[in-house]
Amino acid sequence: MKYIEPHAHMVSRTTDDYQKLAIAGCEILCEPAFWAGFDRSSAEGFYDYFRQLTDYEPKRAQKFGIKHFCWLCINPKEADDPVFAREVMSVIPEFLDKETVLGIGEIGLNKNTRNELIIFEEHVQLALDHDLPILIHTPHLEDKRKGTRMILDALANFSQLNREKVIIDHVEEHTIAMVLDQGYWAGMTLYPESKCTPNRAIDMLETMDADRLWMNSACDWGVSDPLAVPKCALEMRKREYTAAQIQKVVYDNPLRFLSQSPKFSV
């Protein structure tokens, strides 16, 4: 089975994980900028991180026949200091011409603070200025519904925003409808301990229109599984989904969304 892993943090994974992804059928992998497992102390640290995403990781992935793309931003967990965040953001335009950079992400909210929201809105404007797609992180657990509502309200203020070019990730049962109803794409993150298990994701597929949905592992430094997408595809097969229905979610849908970036190619 071929599939696309549209959200994985491979800088935190071993080379063995690339091998496992390739064996499972992963052809394309997209890596949003995110937290490094610790708060970075300078914009220079992000500069080197962006170099890693745009120069090193594509080469590491290519050794296993996987095309690697990335998204750039300062993640919401480190964006609560606007002065520091703007220093990091000033570096991003230098990397936007790199051939594997798809857009701005994963931006969003972590603790739903006012400062996080300000930097989120400035990221959205940066994406609009460069006509780029946007990938959005929604906060965890008890803050998810409130944070998702804050994000949707903020996005509504951008009249020029093309909602088809925005995916709001980590949706759960209590947030997926509000995202899809407003015309955005939604990402279901398959985590073993939080966010969404494969069976919960399939339950949502059975109640929602799947035209603007994708699945991803968001594998990172914590407890996570880089093979979550093909494992969920196996569960779909057990529930008697057809091969075409499975391919729609794990390959066709991410292909359709990501192809809105002129940098993306199969």
C-alpha positions in Angstrom: 0.0 0.0 0.0 1.3 3.4 -0.9 0.6 6.3 1.4 1.6 9.8 2.4 2.7 10.7 5.9 1.7 14.4 5.9 2.8 15.3 9.5 5.9 13.7 11.1 8.8 15.1 13.1 11.7 13.1 11.7 14.4 15.2 13.3 13.4 13.4 16.5 13.4 9.9 15.0 16.1 7.4 14.1 17.1 6.3 10.7 15.5 2.9 11.4 12.1 4.8 11.4 12.7 5.9 7.8 13.4 2.3 6.9 10.2 1.2 8.5 8.2 3.9 6.8 9.6 2.9 3.4 8.9 -0.8 4.0 5.3 0.1 4.9 4.8 2.0 1.7 5.4 5.7 2.6 6.3 7.6 -0.6 6.1 11.2 0.7 6.7 12.7 4.1 6.0 16.2 5.3 7.7 17.7 8.4 6.3 20.8 10.1 8.5 22.9 12.3 7.8 22.2 16.0 9.2 22.1 19.5 12.7 20.5 19.9 11.9 18.8 23.2 13.3 21.9 25.0 12.8 25.7 24.6 15.5 27.2 22.4 17.4 30.2 23.7 18.1 32.1 20.5 16.9 32.7 17.0 20.2 31.3 15.8 19.0 27.9 17.1 16.0 28.1 14.9 18.2 29.1 11.9 20.1 25.9 12.2 16.9 24.0 12.7 15.5 25.4 9.5 18.7 24.4 7.8 18.2 20.9 9.1 14.7 20.7 7.8 15.5 22.1 4.4 18.9 20.6 3.7 19.7 17.5 5.8 16.4 15.7 6.3 15.5 15.5 2.6 18.8 13.8 2.0 18.3 11.4 4.9 14.8 10.5 3.6 15.9 10.1 0.0 18.2 7.3 1.0 15.1 5.2 1.6 13.2 6.5 -1.5 11.0 8.9 0.4 10.4 12.5 -0.7 10.7 14.9 2.2 9.0 18.3 2.4 8.7 20.7 5.3 6.8 23.6 6.8 8.4 26.5 8.7 7.4 28.6 11.7 8.0 29.2 15.3 5.8 26.7 17.1 3.1 27.9 19.5 4.9 26.4 22.5 7.8 28.8 22.0 5.7 31.7 20.7 4.5 33.2 24.0 7.4 35.8 24.0 6.5 38.0 21.0 9.9 39.7 20.9 11.7 36.4 20.6 9.1 35.0 18.2 9.5 37.9 15.8 13.2 37.4 15.8 12.7 33.8 14.7 10.0 34.8 12.1 12.4 37.4 10.6 14.6 34.4 9.6 11.9 32.4 7.8 11.7 34.4 4.5 15.3 33.5 3.8 14.2 29.8 3.6 10.9 30.1 1.7 12.5 29.8 -1.7 14.0 26.4 -0.7 12.6 23.7 -3.1 11.1 21.5 -0.3 9.3 24.2 1.7 5.5 23.9 1.3 4.2 26.6 3.6 3.8 28.0 7.1 3.3 25.5 10.0 2.6 24.1 12.4 1.4 27.4 13.9 -1.5 27.7 16.4 -2.0 27.7 20.1 -0.6 25.9 23.1 -2.0 27.5 26.3 -4.4 29.8 24.5 -2.6 33.0 25.6 -3.0 36.4 24.0 0.7 36.5 23.0 0.3 33.1 21.2 -2.7 34.4 19.4 -0.8 37.5 18.2 2.1 35.5 16.8 -0.4 33.1 15.2 -2.1 36.0 13.4 1.3 37.3 12.2 2.2 33.9 10.9 -1.1 33.8 8.9 -0.3 37.2 7.4 3.2 35.9 6.5 1.5 33.0 4.7 -0.9 35.3 2.9 2.0 37.7 1.9 3.7 34.7 0.2 0.6 32.9 -1.0 1.4 29.8 1.0 -0.7 27.0 2.5 -1.0 26.9 6.3 -0.8 24.0 8.8 -2.3 24.6 12.2 -1.7 22.9 15.6 -4.6 22.8 18.0 -3.9 22.6 21.8 -4.1 19.5 23.9 -6.8 17.9 26.0 -9.0 20.3 28.0 -7.9 23.4 26.0 -8.6 21.9 22.6 -12.2 23.1 22.1 -11.5 26.6 23.4 -8.3 26.9 21.4 -9.9 25.6 18.2 -12.6 28.2 18.6 -10.1 31.0 19.2 -8.2 29.9 16.1 -11.3 29.8 13.9 -12.4 33.2 15.2 -8.9 34.6 14.4 -8.9 33.1 10.9 -12.3 34.7 10.2 -10.7 38.1 10.4 -8.6 37.4 7.3 -10.9 38.2 4.4 -8.4 37.1 1.7 -7.7 33.7 3.3 -8.5 30.7 1.0 -9.8 28.2 3.5 -9.1 25.3 1.1 -5.4 26.1 1.7 -5.6 25.7 5.5 -5.5 22.4 7.4 -6.3 22.4 11.1 -4.7 19.4 12.7 -5.2 17.2 15.8 -9.0 17.4 15.6 -11.0 15.2 17.9 -14.7 14.3 18.2 -15.6 17.6 19.8 -13.8 19.8 17.3 -13.9 18.1 13.9 -17.3 19.4 12.9 -16.6 23.0 13.7 -13.5 22.9 11.5 -15.1 21.1 8.5 -18.3 23.2 8.7 -16.2 26.4 8.2 -14.6 25.1 5.0 -11.1 24.1 6.3 -9.3 20.8 6.0 -9.0 18.7 9.1 -6.1 16.4 10.2 -6.6 13.4 12.5 -3.5 12.7 14.5 -3.1 9.0 15.5 -1.4 8.9 18.9 -1.3 5.9 21.2 -2.0 7.9 24.4 -3.7 11.1 23.4 -5.2 13.0 20.5 -6.9 10.2 18.5 -6.5 6.4 18.4 -7.0 4.6 15.0 -10.4 3.3 16.0 -11.6 6.7 17.1 -10.4 8.1 13.8 -12.3 5.5 11.9 -15.4 6.2 13.9 -15.1 9.9 12.9 -14.7 8.8 9.2 -18.0 7.0 9.5 -19.9 10.1 10.7 -18.1 12.9 8.7 -17.6 13.8 5.1 -14.1 12.5 4.3 -13.4 14.9 1.4 -11.2 17.2 3.5 -9.7 14.8 6.0 -6.3 13.3 6.3 -4.5 11.1 8.9 -1.0 11.5 10.3 1.2 10.2 13.0 2.9 13.5 14.1 5.6 11.2 15.5 8.0 13.2 17.7 10.1 13.0 20.9 7.3 11.6 23.0 5.3 8.4 22.9 4.2 8.2 19.3 4.3 5.8 16.4 5.7 6.6 12.9 3.7 3.7 11.5 0.3 4.9 12.9 -1.1 5.7 9.4 -0.6 2.2 7.8 -1.7 0.6 11.1 -4.9 2.6 10.9 -5.3 1.6 7.2 -5.2 -2.0 8.4 -7.9 -1.3 11.0 -10.0 0.2 8.2 -9.5 -3.0 6.1 -10.8 -5.0 9.1 -13.9 -2.9 9.1 -14.4 -3.8 5.5 -13.4 -0.4 3.9 -12.6 -0.8 0.3 -9.1 -0.3 -1.1 -10.3 2.9 -2.8 -11.8 4.3 0.4 -8.6 3.7 2.3 -6.4 5.2 -0.4 -8.7 8.3 -0.4 -7.8 9.1 3.2 -4.1 8.0 3.3 -3.0 9.1 -0.1 -5.5 10.9 -2.4 -6.6 13.5 0.2 -3.1 14.6 1.4 -2.0 14.6 -2.3 -4.8 17.0 -3.2 -4.2 19.4 -0.3 -0.4 19.4 -0.6 -0.5 19.9 -4.3 -1.8 23.5 -3.7 1.8 24.3 -2.9 3.8 24.9 -6.2 6.8 23.2 -4.5 5.0 19.9 -4.0 5.5 17.1 -6.5 5.0 13.3 -6.5 
